[in-house]
Amino acid sequence: GEALGARSVVVIEDGLVPLPEQHPEEFAAAVLAALG
């Protein structure tokens, strides 16, 4: 949803979750699932 998307962007911009260069979308999905 838009809320999760916005939160993921904030997390990434804050540098709390450095996304790996390979499969960043899958990693982001796993992070969002963990934040649940």
DSSP file (Angstrom, degrees, kcal/mol; ACC not computed):
  #  RESIDUE AA STRUCTURE BP1 BP2  ACC     N-H-->O    O-->H-N    N-H-->O    O-->H-N    TCO  KAPPA ALPHA  PHI   PSI    X-CA   Y-CA   Z-CA
    1    1 A G     >        0   0    0      0, 0.0     4,-2.2     0, 0.0     5,-0.2   0.000 360.0 360.0 360.0 172.6    0.0    0.0    0.0
    2    2 A E  H  >  +     0   0    0      1,-0.2     4,-2.7     2,-0.2     5,-0.2   0.877 360.0  56.1 -64.6 -36.6    1.0    3.7   -0.2
    3    3 A A  H  > S+     0   0    0      1,-0.2     4,-2.4     2,-0.2    -1,-0.2   0.936 109.3  45.3 -61.8 -46.4    1.7    3.8    3.5
    4    4 A L  H  > S+     0   0    0      1,-0.2     4,-2.7     2,-0.2    -1,-0.2   0.909 112.5  52.2 -63.6 -40.7    4.2    1.0    3.4
    5    5 A G  H  X S+     0   0    0     -4,-2.2     4,-1.9     1,-0.2    -2,-0.2   0.916 110.4  47.8 -61.1 -43.1    5.8    2.5    0.3
    6    6 A A  H  X S+     0   0    0     -4,-2.7     4,-2.1     1,-0.2    -1,-0.2   0.912 112.2  49.5 -64.6 -42.2    6.2    5.8    2.0
    7    7 A R  H  X S+     0   0    0     -4,-2.4     4,-2.6     1,-0.2    -2,-0.2   0.913 108.4  52.6 -64.7 -41.3    7.6    4.2    5.1
    8    8 A S  H  X S+     0   0    0     -4,-2.7     4,-2.4     1,-0.2    -1,-0.2   0.892 108.8  51.0 -61.7 -38.3   10.1    2.2    3.1
    9    9 A V  H  X S+     0   0    0     -4,-1.9     4,-2.8     2,-0.2    -1,-0.2   0.925 110.2  49.0 -64.4 -44.0   11.3    5.4    1.4
   10   10 A V  H  X S+     0   0    0     -4,-2.1     4,-2.4     2,-0.2    -2,-0.2   0.925 111.3  49.4 -60.9 -45.5   11.8    7.1    4.8
   11   11 A V  H  X>S+     0   0    0     -4,-2.6     5,-1.5     1,-0.2     6,-0.8   0.928 113.2  46.6 -59.8 -45.8   13.7    4.1    6.1
   12   12 A I  H ><5S+     0   0    0     -4,-2.4     3,-0.9     1,-0.2    -2,-0.2   0.916 112.6  49.3 -64.1 -43.3   16.0    4.0    3.1
   13   13 A E  H 3<5S+     0   0    0     -4,-2.8    -1,-0.2     1,-0.3    -2,-0.2   0.859 106.8  55.7 -66.3 -34.1   16.6    7.8    3.1
   14   14 A D  H 3<5S-     0   0    0     -4,-2.4    -1,-0.3    -5,-0.2    -2,-0.2   0.660 108.9-128.2 -71.4 -14.5   17.4    7.7    6.8
   15   15 A G  T <<5S+     0   0    0     -3,-0.9    -3,-0.2    -4,-0.7    -2,-0.1   0.643  73.6 124.6  78.4  13.4   20.1    5.1    5.9
   16   16 A L  S   <S+     0   0    0     -5,-1.5    -4,-0.2     1,-0.3    -5,-0.1   0.804  78.0  36.7 -74.9 -27.7   18.8    2.6    8.6
   17   17 A V  S    S-     0   0    0     -6,-0.8     2,-0.4    -5,-0.0    -1,-0.3  -0.776  77.8-159.2-128.1  88.4   18.4   -0.1    6.0
   18   18 A P        -     0   0    0      0, 0.0    -6,-0.1     0, 0.0    -7,-0.0  -0.527  20.8-134.9 -67.1 119.0   21.1    0.0    3.3
   19   19 A L        -     0   0    0     -2,-0.4     4,-0.1    -7,-0.1     6,-0.1  -0.581  16.4-119.5 -79.0 135.1   19.7   -1.9    0.3
   20   20 A P        -     0   0    0      0, 0.0     7,-0.1     0, 0.0    -1,-0.1  -0.354  20.3-120.9 -66.6 152.6   22.1   -4.4   -1.4
   21   21 A E  S    S+     0   0    0      2,-0.1     2,-0.5     3,-0.1    -2,-0.0   0.819  97.5  67.4 -67.0 -28.9   22.8   -3.7   -5.0
   22   22 A Q  S    S-     0   0    0      1,-0.2     5,-0.1     2,-0.1    -1,-0.0  -0.813 119.3  -9.5 -97.5 130.7   21.4   -7.0   -6.0
   23   23 A H  S  > S+     0   0    0     -2,-0.5     4,-2.0     1,-0.1    -1,-0.2   0.896  71.7 167.1  56.7  48.1   17.6   -7.6   -5.7
   24   24 A P  H  > S+     0   0    0      0, 0.0     4,-2.7     0, 0.0     5,-0.2   0.844  73.4  56.4 -61.7 -32.7   16.9   -4.4   -3.7
   25   25 A E  H  > S+     0   0    0      2,-0.2     4,-2.2     1,-0.2     5,-0.1   0.911 107.5  47.0 -67.2 -40.5   13.2   -4.8   -4.2
   26   26 A E  H  > S+     0   0    0      2,-0.2     4,-2.0     1,-0.2    -1,-0.2   0.902 113.3  49.3 -66.9 -39.3   13.2   -8.3   -2.7
   27   27 A F  H  X S+     0   0    0     -4,-2.0     4,-2.4     2,-0.2    -2,-0.2   0.927 110.5  50.2 -64.1 -44.6   15.2   -7.0    0.3
   28   28 A A  H  X S+     0   0    0     -4,-2.7     4,-2.7     1,-0.2    -2,-0.2   0.895 108.8  52.5 -60.7 -40.1   12.9   -4.1    0.8
   29   29 A A  H  X S+     0   0    0     -4,-2.2     4,-2.2     1,-0.2    -1,-0.2   0.901 109.4  49.1 -63.3 -39.9    9.9   -6.5    0.7
   30   30 A A  H  X S+     0   0    0     -4,-2.0     4,-2.0     2,-0.2    -2,-0.2   0.897 111.3  49.9 -66.1 -39.6   11.6   -8.6    3.4
   31   31 A V  H  X S+     0   0    0     -4,-2.4     4,-2.4     2,-0.2    -2,-0.2   0.932 111.1  48.6 -64.2 -45.6   12.3   -5.5    5.5
   32   32 A L  H  X S+     0   0    0     -4,-2.7     4,-2.0     1,-0.2    -1,-0.2   0.884 110.2  52.1 -62.5 -37.6    8.6   -4.3    5.2
   33   33 A A  H  < S+     0   0    0     -4,-2.2    -1,-0.2     1,-0.2    -2,-0.2   0.893 109.6  49.4 -65.2 -38.1    7.4   -7.8    6.2
   34   34 A A  H  < S+     0   0    0     -4,-2.0    -2,-0.2     1,-0.2    -1,-0.2   0.888 111.0  48.4 -68.0 -38.4    9.7   -7.7    9.3
   35   35 A L  H  <        0   0    0     -4,-2.4    -1,-0.2     1,-0.2    -2,-0.2   0.833 360.0 360.0 -69.0 -30.8    8.3   -4.2   10.2
   36   36 A G     <        0   0    0     -4,-2.0    -1,-0.2    -5,-0.2    -3,-0.1   0.432 360.0 360.0  35.7 360.0    4.9   -5.7    9.6
